[in-house]
Amino acid sequence: MHNTTHLEPDSRESHLLPVREFLKGVPYWLVTAIILGLVFVWIILTNADYATIFDAVKKGVIVTIQVTIVAYAASLTLGLMVALARLSNKRLINEVATFYVEIIRGIPMLVLLYYIVFVGVPVTVQFINGIGAFLQDTGVFTGLGDALSSLQVRAVSFQLRVIIALTIGYSAFLSEVFRAGIESIEQGQIEAARSLGMTHFQALRFVILPQAIRRVLPPLGNNFIAMLKDSSLVSVMGVADITFQGKVYAASTFKFFETYNVVAFLYLVMTIALALAVRRMEGRMKTSEK
């Protein structure tokens, strides 16, 4: 006799239960996107034209990521400073910060990009040259004066210019996110912190900001995704990001359909991955609050 072990139907179903529960929690749109993504990867691996296009376009991925991360980190810092200025009790500071936010938010990102690159940076360089000339004339810090007066516009790379433009543009939007988060904290917590002997700055740093930042993490994540997509605008300035690499290749080969399929695919992979990370973060935050 041979001793064979057979799984009973109930036993088999119990083994499949975790898989079924997992599949129930996976949204259909994500399953569809993954399947389409795998199909497109297979096409890239098996189609010589798509493989060549992918090799040409992928060079811009690093530039896209660099521009997005640097600009977003800078806009977070500037946005927080503007938000604190808008919450200031001093009217002049409040009005200046509000003017900045309303003006910047009212300008389309592409127009702001052109303005900073072709107007803002040259004017700033001229202003720096003027400071350098003044230092030279007065004989104070002549070495610094020589360096400032000799600065040329072309010394400021286009990649740095577009990072400055994205920083200014997104800082206005992020300042409103920070302001809403700070104002959502109960006023009583500030009063309690002050009653414990904390200064206003200490109460803001150790009590208010940690809670506010925790609350605004999801919208901050969504703004990072938006900046990643808006970084494609830098291609009009000749910055070699994904869109620029695709534009150059398509113009030289006339394979626009295949090229922009690859460009769209690369952006989709990055944005969907980031969107899933933001949703996971939101889920964890909701669970921790319960």
C-alpha positions as CSV (number, residue, x, y, z in Angstrom):
1,M,0.0,0.0,0.0
2,H,1.1,3.5,-0.7
3,N,0.4,6.2,1.8
4,T,-0.7,9.3,-0.1
5,T,-1.8,12.5,1.4
6,H,-4.6,14.3,-0.3
7,L,-5.7,17.8,0.5
8,E,-9.4,17.9,1.4
9,P,-11.4,20.5,-0.4
10,D,-11.7,22.6,2.7
11,S,-8.0,22.4,3.2
12,R,-7.3,23.5,-0.3
13,E,-9.7,26.4,0.1
14,S,-8.0,27.5,3.3
15,H,-4.7,27.6,1.4
16,L,-6.2,29.8,-1.3
17,L,-7.9,32.1,1.1
18,P,-5.0,34.5,1.6
19,V,-4.6,34.8,-2.2
20,R,-8.3,35.5,-2.6
21,E,-8.2,38.1,0.2
22,F,-5.2,39.8,-1.5
23,L,-6.9,39.9,-4.9
24,K,-10.0,41.4,-3.3
25,G,-7.9,44.3,-2.0
26,V,-6.2,45.0,-5.4
27,P,-8.1,47.5,-7.5
28,Y,-9.0,46.5,-11.0
29,W,-7.4,49.6,-12.6
30,L,-4.0,48.6,-11.0
31,V,-4.2,45.1,-12.3
32,T,-5.0,46.4,-15.8
33,A,-2.2,48.9,-15.6
34,I,0.3,46.2,-14.5
35,I,-0.8,43.9,-17.3
36,L,-0.4,46.6,-19.9
37,G,2.9,47.6,-18.4
38,L,4.2,44.0,-18.7
39,V,3.0,43.8,-22.3
40,F,4.8,47.1,-23.1
41,V,8.0,45.8,-21.4
42,W,7.7,42.6,-23.5
43,I,7.4,44.8,-26.7
44,I,10.5,46.8,-25.7
45,L,12.5,43.6,-25.1
46,T,11.4,41.9,-28.4
47,N,11.0,44.8,-30.8
48,A,14.2,46.3,-32.1
49,D,12.8,49.7,-32.8
50,Y,11.3,50.1,-29.3
51,A,14.5,48.8,-27.7
52,T,16.5,51.5,-29.6
53,I,14.0,54.2,-28.6
54,F,14.1,53.1,-25.0
55,D,17.9,53.2,-24.9
56,A,17.8,56.8,-26.3
57,V,15.1,58.1,-24.1
58,K,16.1,56.5,-20.8
59,K,19.1,58.8,-20.6
60,G,16.8,61.6,-19.6
61,V,15.4,59.7,-16.6
62,I,18.3,60.7,-14.3
63,V,17.9,64.4,-15.3
64,T,14.2,64.3,-14.7
65,I,14.6,62.8,-11.3
66,Q,17.4,65.2,-10.4
67,V,15.4,68.3,-11.4
68,T,12.3,67.1,-9.6
69,I,14.0,66.2,-6.3
70,V,16.2,69.3,-6.1
71,A,13.4,71.7,-7.1
72,Y,10.9,70.0,-4.7
73,A,13.3,70.1,-1.7
74,A,13.9,73.8,-2.4
75,S,10.2,74.5,-2.8
76,L,9.4,72.8,0.4
77,T,11.8,75.0,2.3
78,L,10.7,78.2,0.6
79,G,7.0,77.2,0.8
80,L,7.2,76.7,4.6
81,M,8.9,80.1,5.0
82,V,6.2,81.8,3.0
83,A,3.5,79.9,5.0
84,L,5.0,81.1,8.3
85,A,5.2,84.7,6.8
86,R,1.5,84.5,5.9
87,L,0.6,83.5,9.4
88,S,2.6,86.4,10.9
89,N,0.9,88.9,13.1
90,K,2.9,91.7,11.4
91,R,0.9,93.1,8.6
92,L,3.7,94.0,6.3
93,I,5.2,90.5,6.4
94,N,1.7,89.0,5.9
95,E,0.9,91.3,3.0
96,V,4.2,90.7,1.2
97,A,3.8,86.9,1.5
98,T,0.2,87.0,0.3
99,F,1.3,89.1,-2.7
100,Y,3.9,86.6,-3.5
101,V,1.5,83.6,-3.3
102,E,-1.3,85.2,-5.3
103,I,0.9,86.5,-8.1
104,I,2.9,83.3,-8.5
105,R,-0.2,81.1,-8.5
106,G,-1.8,83.3,-11.1
107,I,1.0,82.7,-13.7
108,P,1.0,79.5,-15.7
109,M,4.0,77.3,-15.0
110,L,5.3,77.4,-18.6
111,V,5.1,81.2,-18.7
112,L,6.8,81.4,-15.3
113,L,9.5,79.1,-16.7
114,Y,10.1,81.4,-19.7
115,Y,10.1,84.5,-17.5
116,I,12.6,83.1,-14.9
117,V,15.0,81.7,-17.6
118,F,15.0,84.6,-20.0
119,V,14.2,87.6,-17.7
120,G,14.6,86.8,-14.0
121,V,18.1,85.2,-14.2
122,P,19.6,87.9,-16.6
123,V,18.2,90.7,-14.4
124,T,19.5,89.0,-11.3
125,V,23.0,88.6,-12.8
126,Q,23.0,92.3,-13.8
127,F,22.1,93.2,-10.2
128,I,24.9,91.0,-8.9
129,N,27.3,92.7,-11.4
130,G,26.2,96.1,-10.1
131,I,27.0,95.0,-6.5
132,G,30.4,93.8,-7.6
133,A,31.1,97.1,-9.4
134,F,30.1,99.0,-6.2
135,L,32.5,96.9,-4.1
136,Q,35.3,97.5,-6.6
137,D,34.7,101.3,-6.6
138,T,34.6,101.5,-2.8
139,G,37.7,99.3,-2.4
140,V,35.8,97.1,0.1
141,F,36.1,93.3,-0.5
142,T,37.7,93.9,-3.9
143,G,38.2,90.2,-4.5
144,L,34.5,89.5,-4.0
145,G,33.7,92.5,-6.1
146,D,35.8,91.2,-9.0
147,A,34.1,87.8,-8.8
148,L,30.6,89.3,-8.7
149,S,31.2,91.8,-11.5
150,S,32.7,89.2,-13.8
151,L,29.7,86.8,-13.4
152,Q,28.0,86.2,-16.8
153,V,24.5,85.0,-17.6
154,R,25.7,82.0,-19.6
155,A,27.5,80.8,-16.4
156,V,24.1,79.9,-15.0
157,S,23.1,76.7,-16.6
158,F,19.6,76.1,-18.0
159,Q,19.1,73.2,-15.7
160,L,19.7,75.5,-12.7
161,R,17.4,78.1,-14.2
162,V,14.5,75.7,-14.6
163,I,15.1,74.4,-11.0
164,I,14.8,77.9,-9.8
165,A,11.6,78.4,-11.8
166,L,10.0,75.2,-10.5
167,T,11.0,76.1,-7.0
168,I,9.4,79.5,-7.2
169,G,6.2,78.2,-8.9
170,Y,5.6,75.3,-6.5
171,S,6.6,77.1,-3.3
172,A,3.5,79.2,-3.7
173,F,1.2,76.2,-3.8
174,L,3.1,74.3,-1.0
175,S,2.9,77.4,1.2
176,E,-0.9,77.1,1.1
177,V,-0.7,73.4,2.0
178,F,1.6,74.2,5.0
179,R,-0.7,77.1,6.0
180,A,-3.8,74.9,6.0
181,G,-2.0,72.3,8.0
182,I,-0.8,74.7,10.6
183,E,-4.2,76.4,11.0
184,S,-5.8,73.0,11.4
185,I,-4.0,72.5,14.8
186,E,-6.1,73.6,17.7
187,Q,-5.2,77.0,19.1
188,G,-5.3,75.5,22.6
189,Q,-2.2,73.5,21.9
190,I,-0.2,76.7,21.3
191,E,-1.6,78.2,24.5
192,A,-0.7,75.1,26.5
193,A,2.8,75.1,25.1
194,R,3.2,78.8,26.0
195,S,1.9,78.1,29.5
196,L,4.7,75.6,29.9
197,G,7.2,78.3,29.3
198,M,7.9,77.8,25.6
199,T,8.5,80.7,23.4
200,H,6.3,81.2,20.3
201,F,9.1,79.7,18.1
202,Q,9.6,76.7,20.4
203,A,5.9,76.0,20.4
204,L,5.8,76.2,16.7
205,R,8.8,74.0,16.2
206,F,8.2,71.3,18.8
207,V,4.4,71.2,19.0
208,I,2.6,72.7,16.0
209,L,4.9,71.9,13.0
210,P,5.3,68.1,13.7
211,Q,1.5,67.7,13.8
212,A,0.9,69.9,10.9
213,I,3.5,68.2,8.7
214,R,2.0,64.8,9.5
215,R,-1.4,66.0,8.4
216,V,-0.2,67.5,5.1
217,L,2.0,64.6,4.0
218,P,-0.5,63.2,1.5
219,P,-1.1,66.5,-0.3
220,L,2.7,67.1,-0.3
221,G,3.1,63.7,-1.9
222,N,0.5,64.6,-4.5
223,N,2.4,67.8,-5.3
224,F,5.6,65.9,-5.7
225,I,3.9,63.8,-8.4
226,A,2.6,66.9,-10.0
227,M,6.1,68.4,-10.1
228,L,7.4,65.2,-11.6
229,K,5.0,65.6,-14.5
230,D,5.5,69.4,-14.8
231,S,9.3,68.8,-15.0
232,S,8.6,67.7,-18.6
233,L,8.2,71.5,-19.4
234,V,11.9,72.0,-18.9
235,S,12.4,70.2,-22.3
236,V,11.5,73.5,-24.0
237,M,14.7,75.0,-22.5
238,G,16.9,72.3,-23.9
239,V,17.3,70.4,-20.6
240,A,18.0,66.8,-21.5
241,D,15.1,65.2,-19.6
242,I,12.9,62.3,-20.8
243,T,10.7,64.6,-23.0
244,F,13.6,66.3,-24.6
245,Q,15.3,63.1,-25.4
246,G,12.1,61.7,-26.9
247,K,11.6,64.9,-28.9
248,V,15.1,64.8,-30.3
249,Y,14.9,61.1,-31.3
250,A,11.4,61.5,-32.9
251,A,12.5,64.5,-34.9
252,S,15.5,62.6,-36.3
253,T,13.7,59.4,-37.1
254,F,10.1,60.5,-37.6
255,K,8.9,57.6,-35.3
256,F,6.7,59.8,-33.3
257,F,4.1,57.2,-32.3
258,E,6.7,54.7,-31.0
259,T,8.8,57.4,-29.3
260,Y,6.0,59.1,-27.4
261,N,4.7,55.7,-26.4
262,V,8.0,55.1,-24.6
263,V,8.0,58.6,-23.1
264,A,4.5,58.2,-21.7
265,F,5.3,54.7,-20.4
266,L,8.3,56.0,-18.4
267,Y,6.3,58.8,-16.9
268,L,3.4,56.5,-16.0
269,V,5.7,54.0,-14.3
270,M,7.2,56.7,-12.1
271,T,3.9,58.5,-11.3
272,I,1.9,55.4,-10.6
273,A,4.6,54.1,-8.3
274,L,4.6,57.4,-6.4
275,A,0.8,57.5,-6.3
276,L,0.7,54.0,-4.8
277,A,3.3,55.1,-2.2
278,V,1.2,58.1,-1.3
279,R,-1.9,56.0,-0.9
280,R,-0.1,53.5,1.3
281,M,1.2,56.3,3.4
282,E,-2.4,57.7,3.8
283,G,-3.6,54.2,4.8
284,R,-0.9,53.9,7.5
285,M,-1.8,57.3,8.8
286,K,-5.5,56.5,9.1
287,T,-4.7,53.2,10.8
288,S,-2.4,54.9,13.3
289,E,-5.0,57.5,14.1
290,K,-7.6,54.9,15.1
